[in-house]
Amino acid sequence: MRERITLPFLPLRGFVVFPRQIVNFDVGRVKARKALEKAMGDGSEILLGVQKEPMMENPGPEDVWDTVMSMKINKVFKDQKILRVLGEVTRRTRLVQFHAEGEWYEATVESEETMPMDPEYELALCRVMKESFEEYSQLADIVPHAVFMVMGLKHAGDVADLIAANLPGDREDQLDLFLERDPAERARRIIANLEREKQVAQIRSSLNTEVGKELRDMQRESFLREEMAVIRRQLGEDDSEDDPVLADMVQNERIPQVVRDKIRLELKRLSKMAPSSPEYGVIQDYLDRVKEVPWIKTPLVQPPLAGVRAILDDDHYGMKRVKDRIVELAASKELKPDVKSPVICLVGPPGIGKTSVASSIASALGREFVRVSLGGIRDEAEIRGHRRTYIGSMPGRIIHAMIQAGTSNPVMLLDEVDKMASDLRGDPTAALLEVLDTALNSEFRDAYLELPVDLSDVLFITTANTLEGIPLPLIDRMEIIELESYSRSEKLEIGMRYLLPRQRREYGLKASQIKISRQIMSRIIAEYTHEAGVRELERLIGSLCRKAVTLIVEQQKSGLNVTDRNLPVLMEEPPILEDERRLQPEIGVVNGLAWTALGGEVLTVEATVFDGSGKLELTGQMGDVMKESAQIALSVVRGYDLPDRDAKYYREHDMHIHIPAGAVPKDGPSAGITLATAIYSILSGRYVRNDVAMTGELSLRGRVLPIGGLKEKLLAAGQRGIREVLVPEMNRLDVQKLPSHVTDGMQIHYVKSFGEVLELALVPESLAAEGK
């Protein structure tokens, strides 16, 4: 029976050791430190094992490999909570049992069984390993002491272990050698590894030789170029003659003097540098960027006003405010060419054509169009550029857009300006202040160029879905034009005039090959789209065109005629079902109007009351502002003298207000009068009319305050079949500015106070008593 011994144990993580190897490593885990201290105190050796999972903090008996090395401790250094140990690995053992439960790690091991080997075969293995290791040591600069130690060993296993300790390799290869108990197999693997490492060392030596030759050649070239530069300076030749573009720029008086001086300075610095210098490439890249910037003002050819309006009308339906503003700009430029261009901000829901109308404006004004996407930008350097001191620095997006446009007066679209964010790298909205300030942007300085760039001739157009999140100083520098969502009649005109012809051209179809009548288009809009813009409508029209192409090509049909009968089959999704309309007056249920990114919505507010402790429960994913509106609504209603509704009643009853579609977040103050009406109805027992909808903010004194999104809200009410709407008196002028098709057939009541709301929204008590 082989000898067994129990000693303190250290589980190693991430590396392996071999006999006769001098090792040093840190010991930080509490149990491992105690095991090391125990071995030092007993004057014994310590056992070294290897964890199967290096990241495991507290290994158990199944978490270490069964090959264990014994190590003699030479010295231990203490450093705060870490012990650094220096020792010599002595022999291989086999793990019998790992004791991980005590105060320190401990293991029972037994000596490895000696495996017989033919003496002549072992001698041959030793000779091959020693000769190969000696060759490798000359290529890889192995210390002579290691070679001498290998040469003095006689057993193949010992030779293999010592070579493995001095041979580079990945952890898997080292672990295989560590775990292999057969000395002959270890020797064979070492021979294979040595052959591989010798080839790697030879390739590395060859590469070093080639690199050394290249460096010598570069130094020689640098020396010759320096001599050439000295000779050229003595002859008085211009440094910029190597680059004809830079030479022309230096002599061109239309380019600002500060730019020409900067080019001369950088060329002078470049002439004194060796091409191998890292700074040489930085300066060369800088000059290449400077060449691309449009420094010379581009003459503006003013198009006729009639042509401007015609192009805008041909490209987009509606958008009267935008078109009028662009025509005003064109007229101003015709009368006074140097008038400053405004900074226009188009605000509206997605899909209504903000980006495309900017491109149309550029076409109408005869200017280049360039788009800069700002969505998700968090770094100020994206706008202002990176300083040249940084590796990989480059100009910001504004200068890059000017280079892309190639002129000094493009139409530059700054898209999704409301989607920018700030973090530790700065606030990009602050960098935009200089860009969009017409009093400052004539000398915009990019951090990379470090030169003033004139942006005063650029027509900046920004887009946003909402003004929330845009800093007030930035809003102050822009002219806000709000684009409202499209009504169904507007979508019908856009679909028939623009989207259908565009999709026909996209798929190469003639008008006779895809037929969609106005009636079918209206049905597609009403039943299969739910959006403020027309993107989904265009996708559906495109889908129908693809189906027509498939019929023509695959089935040799003449085309596709979309009818009421085949429309449900052609549509890939079922129609969108609207919420059921309230059929009769109810208590505690009120129709409210809300604005969303997809347009207007009719929201049903529900209220109920029950025994409790005076709490107000709010559900339906209400935001903080809407929750505050509910608190205000309750306070206003409690100011009314309702029968049997004294302070004791409110202390002994809870109220629950819910807005359905609970998965959809809702916020804003415009539901104030709706919430108050629902509360008043449930407390008074009065019925609320089902044919009336309302919107308006409520103050604590019962005043009805103005709100936004009126067009979308009125359209939503009309689509639901509601023809009476209560809106704040302060929004009367806003309603009068709306297109006639929005308010046609609709009775709009203007209210100043909550009392007026109750008179119009509640069913008269006499009618309620009659059951009507």
N, C-alpha and C positions, 0 to 999 in steps of 0.2 A: 504493500500500500504506500502511495506517495505521501510525503510529508505535508502536513497542513499547518497553517499559521494564521493567526488573526492579528491584524495591524490597522492603524488609522488609515483612512481612505480619502483621496481627493478625486472627485469626478471632474474631468477636464471638459471644456466647452470650446469647440471650434478648431482644435489642433490635436495632433498625436505626437507621441515620443517613441524613441527606440533605444535599446540597450547601448551603453557606452556613450550616450549623447549627453553633453552638458547643457542643461536647460535652466531658464529663469522665467518666472511668470508671477502674476499677481493673484492673490487669494483674497476674495472679498466677502463671500457668503459666510454667515455666522457659523454654521456647522462645519464648513470647510476650514475656517480659521481655528476653530477649537480642535479639529483633527490634527492640524499642523502643530499647534501648541502641545497637544498630547504626545505626538511623536517626538518633538524636541525634548519634552520633559522626561520621557522614557529613554531617550537616547537611541531610539529604534529607527529603522527605515520607515518610509511611508509608501503606500500603494497608490498608483496612478491609473485610473480607468478613464474611459471616454463615454460621454453621454450620447445617446442616439439622437436626441433632439437638443441642439445647443441652446435654444432659447428657454428650455424648461428650468425653472428656478429651484424646485424641490424634487429631484429625481427619486424614483423608487427602485425596488429590485429589478423590475422589468425594463428600466429605462437606461441601463448601462450595458455595454458590450462585455462578453465573458473573457476577453483577453485583457490582462492587467499587468502593468509594469511595476517593478519595485525600484524605489529611488532612495539613494543616500543623500541626506540633507547636509549641505556644506555651510550655508549661511542663510539667515533670515533678516530682512530689513523691515522695520515697522514705519508705516506712513499713515497716520491718522487711523482710518477704519480699514486700511488695506495692508496686508502682509506681502512682501515681495521675497520669494524664495529662490535660492540658487542651489542646484543639486546635480547629481550624476545618476543617470538611469543605469541600473545594474543588471537586471535579468527579467525574463519573461515568466509569468505565472498564469494560472487559469483560475477564474473566479468560481468559488464554490457557493458563497452566500454573501449578499450585500445587506448590511445592517444600517438602515436609514432612520430608525426610530429614536435612537438615543440622542445625547447631547451633541455628539460629534459623529461624522460618518466613519464607519468601520466595515471591514470586509474580511472574510475568511477565504484564503487562496491555497492552492497546492501547486507544486512545481510541475512544469510541463513535461509530458512523457517524451523521452528521446526517441526520435524516429530513425530507424536504421537506413544507411545509405551506402552504396558501393563506394569504397575508398577512391578508386580510380575516377569514377564519375564525379565525386565530390571535388577531387583535385582539379579536374578539368573545369568544373564550374567556377572554382575559386580563381584559377588562372585567367579565364575569360573575363570575369568581373573585374579583377585587379587591373588587367591590361586596358580594358575599356574605360575604367574609372581614371586611370593615369592619363589616357588620351583626352578624356573630357576635362580633367583638371587643368590641362594646358590651354584649352579653349575658353574655359569659364573662369579662370583665375581662382581656383580652389586653393585654400591655404595649404602649404606643404605638410603641416602637422597632421591634417586629416588624411593625406595620402600615405604618410608614414604609418599611421595607425592601421589603415586598411591593409597595407602590405605585411604587417606583422601578425595578422589573424590567419588561422588555419581552417576553421570550420565554415562551410558555405553559409549557414544561417547567420553566423556572427558577421561575416563579410557583407551579406545582403543587408542586415540591419544597420550597420554603420554607414554604408553607402546611401541607404534610404534616408538617414538623418541628414546627409549633406547634399541631397538631390532635390531640386525644385520640382514641384508638381502640384496638381490640384488636390483638394481635400479627399475626394473619392479615391484617387490612386493611392494616396498615403494611408487612408483607412483600410483599403484592401490589403496592403502590405502589413499593416499593424495586426489585422485579424488572422492572417494566414499563418497556420501553425506548422505546415510542412516546409522545412528549410530549403528543400530542392525547388519547390514551387516558388518560394520567395526569390531564390536566386535566378530562376528563369525570368521572372517578371522584372527584376532589377536589370538583367541584361537587355531586355526589350526597351525598358525605360531609358537606359544609358544610350542606346543607339538613337532613340528619338531625340534626346537632349543634345547629343553631339551634332545632329543635323541642324537643330535650332541654333546652336552656338555658332556653327559654320555660316549659316545664313546671316546671323547677327553681325559676325565679323566682316562679312562681305558688304553688308549695308553700311557699317561704320566706315569702311574704306571709301565707298562711293560718296558718302556724305562729306567726309574729309576732303575729298578731291573737289566736290562742288563748292565747299566753303573757300578753298584756296582760289578757285576760279573767280568766285564772287569778290573776294578781296582784291584780286588783280584787276577785275573790271571796275571796282570802286575807285581804286587808285588811278586808273587811266581816265575815268570820268572826272575825277577831281582835277587832274592836270588839264583836261579839256576845258573845264569851267574857268580855271585860272587864266588860260590862254584867251578865252572868249572875252573875259572881263578886261584883260589888257588891251584887246583889239576894240573894245567899246561896243560889242555886239549886244543886242537885246536878248534877254533870257527867254522871252516869250516866242521867239521865232520858231521854236520847235512845234508850237501849236498855233496854226494860223487863226483859229477861232479866237483864242485868247489875245493874240496880237491885234486882231481887228477890234476886239472889245476895249483894249487899252487905248486905242486911238479914236474910238467912237465917242464924240462929244455928247451924243444923245443919251448915253448911259451915265448915271449919276457919278460925280467925281469920286465920292467915297467908295464906290464899287471898283472903279478903275485903280484907285490907290491900293485897295485891299488886294487886288489881283497882282499888282506889281510887287507888293510886299511878300506875298506867298510864293511868287515865282522866284524872287531873290533867295528866299529861304530854301526853296527846292533845289536851286542850282548849287548850293553849298553842301547838299546832303548826298550820301552814297545811296544808290538805289536799294541796297540791302538793308538800309535802316528802316525800322518799323514806321517812323515818322514820315518817311518819304511816301509810303502808300497812303497814309492818312491825308497828307496835303494834296496828293494827286486826286484822290476821291473828292476832296473838298472843291478843288478847282473844276472838276467835272460837273459837280452839282451847280456851282455858280454859273457855268456856261449855259445850263438848261433853263435857268430862271428867266422869264420874259421881263427884262429890265426896261425895254423901250416901250413907251405907251403906244397902244394899238389904236389907230384912227377908227372912230365909230361911224359907220354908215347908217344913218337913221332911216328906217323903213317908213313908208306912208302909213298914216293912222288907219285907213280903211283896210290895208293889208294886215295890220296887226290884229285888229278885231276879227277879221275873216279867218285867220289861222287859228285863233283861240276858239272861235265858234265851231270850226270844222273838227277840232280835236276833242272838245269836251262840251257836254250838255250842261246848262245851268251855270253855276259858279259866277254869278253876276258880279259880286263884290270883287272877286279876284280879277276878273277881266277888266272891270272899270278902273281898278287901281293901276293895272299895267298900261292901259290906254292913256291914263293921266300921266304916267311916267314918260311914255313915248311923246306925248304932246309937250311936256315940259322940256324934254331933251331937244325937241325941234325948235322951241323958242329960245332956250338957253342951254347950249350943249354941255356946259360944265356944271349943271345942276347935280347935286349929290343924289346918288341912288339910295332909296330907302332899304331898310332891312325888314323884310316881310316874314312874318311867322304864320304859317297855315296850321290852324288847330282844328282837329276833327277826328272822328272815329276812323278805324282802319278800313281800307278798301274803297274810300270815296274819291281817290284820284289825286292826292296831294303831291305824290312824287311825279306822276305823269304830267300834271299840269305845269310843274316847274320846267320839265323838258319842253313842253309846248311853248312856254314863255320864252325860252331861249330861241326856239325856232322863229317865233313871231318877231323878236327883236333883232334877229340876225346875229346872234352871239353864240360862242361855243358853250356847251353845257358840260358840267363836271359835277359828280355826286360824291359827297363825303359822308360815309355812314358813321354816326356817332353812338349808336346803340351799344351799351355795355362798356364804353370807354371809362377807365378809372384813373388813368395816368395823365397828369398834366402835360408830360412830354409828348404825348400823342398829338397834341394841338400845337405846342410851342417848339417841339423838336428837342433832341438830346444834345448836350454840350459835346464838343469834339474830344474832350478828355476821356470819354467812355468808349470802350471797345464796341464796334458795330454801331456807332452813333449815326444818325441820319436826320434829315429835316422832318418837321411835323407834317401832319396831314394837310394843313392849309397850303404850305409851300409845295408839297407833293402834288396837290390838286392844280396849283398854278402851273407847275411844270407840265402836267398832263394836258391842261387846256392849251398851253402854248401862246396865250394872249394875256394882256393885262386887264381885260374887261369881260371875263366870262360870266355866265350865270352859274353861281356855285350853290348847290343844294346841300345844306347841312341837315341830313336826315335823322329823325328820331332824337331830337335835341333833349327831349324829356327823359330819355333812357340812360343818360350819363349818371355816373355815381362817383363819389369821392372816397378815398382811403388814405393810407399813410403816404402814398406817392404823390398826393396833391389833389387839387380840385380842378378838373378840366373845365368846369363852367366858369371858373375865375379866369382861366386863360382865354376863354371866348370873349370876355368883356372887351379886351383890346381889339380883337378881330372885328367885332360887330359895332364898335363905337365909331361912328363916321367922323368924329372929331380927332380920333387918334390913329385910325388904321391906315393913314397915308404914310406912316413910318412904322409899320409892324416889324418887330425884330424877332426873327426865329433864333432860338438858342444855338442852333447848328451853324447857320450862315453868319450870324453876328453882323448883319447888314440890314439897313432899313429897306423894306419892301413895300411898295405903294399898292394898297388894296382898295383905294378910294373909288376906283372905276368898276370894281366887282359888284354885281347885283347879287346880294346874299338873300337866299330864301331858305328859311328853316321850317321844319315840320315837327309836329307833336300831336299826340293823341289827346293830351290834356295839359293844362298849365300847372297842375299840381306837381311839386317837386322841382320846378324851375325857379331859381333864385330871383327875387324881385329886381335886383340891379340888372340882370340879364333881360328880364321881361321889359324893363324900362327902355332898353335900347332897341326894341323890336316893335314893329307895327303889327298888332295882332289882328288877323282876319280869321274869324271862326267859320268853319265849313260844317254845315249841319248834315245830318244823315238824309238819304234820299227817301222820298215818299214812293209809294208803289207806282204812281203815275209817272214819276221821274225815272224810276228804274225801267219801266216799260219803254219809254222813249230811248233811254241809253241802250237797252238791250237790242231794240230794233234798228236804231241808227248807227250804233258803234260796235257793240259786242258781236252781234251775229255776222255782219260783214267782215269783221276782223278775223273771226274764227273760220269763216269760209276761205279767206285768203290764206290763213295758216295751213289749212289742209288741202288747198288746191281744189276747192269745190265751187261749182257754179250755183247761181241762185236756184236753178231748177233741180239741183241734186239734193238740196236740203231745204225743206219748206217748214217754217214755223210761223204760224199766224199770230196776230196780236192777241187773240183770245188765248191761245196756247201759252204764249209768253207770259200773259197775266197770270195764268194758272201756275206756271212754274215758279213765278215770283211769290205768289201767295202761299203755295203749298209745299214748296221744296227749298225755300231760302228763308233764313232768319238772320239778317245782318243789316248793318247801317249802310254799307257800301254795296259794291256789285261784284266782288271777287268770286264769291260762291256761284253767283249767277253765270259769270263767264266760264267757270269750270264746268257747270252743267251744260251750257251751250257747246263747249268744246267736247264734252262726252257724247252729245248727240251727233256732232260732226264726225267723230271717230266711228260711231256706229254706222253712219251713212257711208263713210269710206269703206268700211268692212263689207257692207252689203254690195257696194259697187264692184269691189275687187274680188271678193270671195264668191259671191253668189250671182255676179253679173246682172245686178238690178240697176234700174235707171237712177235710183236715188232713194231718199227717205222723206216721207211726208208725215210729220208728227201730228197726231190727232188726239182727241179726248180718249179714244179707245185704247190706243197703243202707248200713250204717255206713261201710265203706271208700270208697264212692262219695260220700257226703255230706261226709266229712272232706276238707278242702282240702289237707292234707299227709299224706304216708305215716306209718305208725306209727313210733314211736321204738324202735329196736332196741337191746336191752341187749347188753352185752359177753358173749361166749361164756363159759359156765361151764366151769371146769376139770373134766375128766372123770376124771382120775386123779392120784395123787401125782407130784410132780416134784421134781428137785433144783434148789435155788436159786430157786424160785418160791413166793411166800407171798401169801396173801390178807390185805390190810390194810384197815382201816376209817378213813374220813376224813369230816370235816364240811365242807360247803360252804354257800354262801348259798342253794343250791337244795335243800339237805337232805343226807342221808347218801350216801356213795359207797363201793363196794367197789373198792379199788385193788390191782392186782396188782404186787407188787414183784419185780423180776427181778435176779439177780446172776450174774456169770460171772467167771472168773479165767483169765489167760493170761500168757505170758512177758512180762517188762518190767523196770521199774526201781523197783518198789515204790510206784507211784502209785495213788491212788484216784480213779476217774473217776465223776462223778455227772451224770446227764442226766435230762431230763423236767421241766425248768423248776422245779427245787427252789429254795425260798427259803433265806435264810441260816440260819434256825433248823433247817430240815430237813437242810441240809448239815452243820451241827454235830452233829445227831443221828446222821448216818451216820458221822462221825469217832468219836463216842463208841461206837457199835455195833461198829466195827472194833476199837477198843481193848479192849472187853469180851471179844469173841470171841478175840482174841489172848491173853487171859489163860487160856484153856482149853488143856489139854495135848492137842493133836491130833497124830496120827501123822504124821511127816515134815513138820511145819509149824513149823520152827524159824525163827530170825531171818534166816538166809540165804535161806530160801524166800520170806519176805515182801519181802526186798530184791530178789529176782530175778523177782518176779511183780507184775503190775498187776491191780487189781480194778475191775470196771465194774458200777455199780448203776444201774438204769433203772426209772422208773415210767412206764408207757404213758400215752397222751393227752398227748403232749409239748407241745401248744399251750396246755394249761391250766396256769396257775401253781399251785404247791403249796407249802405251808409249814406250820410248826407242829412241836411236839415229839412228837405222839402216835404217830408212825410209828416210834419208837425200837425197840420190841421186834420189829416187823415187819422192819426193816432188819437187825437183829442176827440174826434167825432165818434170813433169806436168806443172809447172809454165812456163818453157821455151817454151813448146809446145803451150800453150794458148796465150802467148805473141807474138810468131813468126808465129803462124798459121801452124806449121809443124805437120804432122801426126806422131803418136807413134805406133810402131809395136805391134800388139796384140799377137804375138807368142814369145815375150821376157818378162822375169821377172827379177827383180833386187833387190839387197840389198846392203847397204853400208852406213856408216856414212860420212857426207860431212863436210869438214872444211871450214872456211871463205875464205881460199885461193884457194878453189876448189879441194883440195886433197881428195881422197877417202880413208877412214880409215877402219881398220878391225872391224868385228862384230862377234857375236857368234851364236850358234844354227844352224850351216850350214847344218847339216844332216837333221834336221827336215824341214828346208826351201827347200832344194833340193828335198826331198821326196814329199812335198806339190806341188812343181812345176811339178814334173813328174806325179803325180796323176791327175793334172789338164790338162795334155797333152802338157805342155810347155817344149820344149826341148832345148831352149837357155836361159842361165842365166848369168847375170853380177854379179860378186863378186869382192871384193877388192883384189888387187895384194898381199896384206899382208896376205891374208887367203889362199894362194896357198898351203902351207904345210899342213894346216888343211884339205883341200880338198883331198890331196894325201893320207892322213891317213884314209879316209872314206872307208867302204867296197865297193867292186866293184859294187854290185847290186844297190847302191845308185846313182852312176854316169853313169852306163851303158846306152848308147843311148842318152846321154845328152851332149850338146856342152856348155862348160863353158868358158866364156871370163873373163880374169883378167884385171881389170882396175885400173889405178893409179890416173886419174884426171877426172873431170867432162866433159872435152872436149871429152875424149875417150868414156864416157857414151853416149853422144849425137850422136857420129858417129855410134855407134852400135844400139842405141834404136830408132832413128828417121828414118822414111821412106825417102829414098833419094828423093830430090826434083824432079828429072827427072821422077821417077816412080810415085810420087804423081800427077804430071801434067798429066801423061798418064791415071790416074784413076785406077792404079793397087793396 
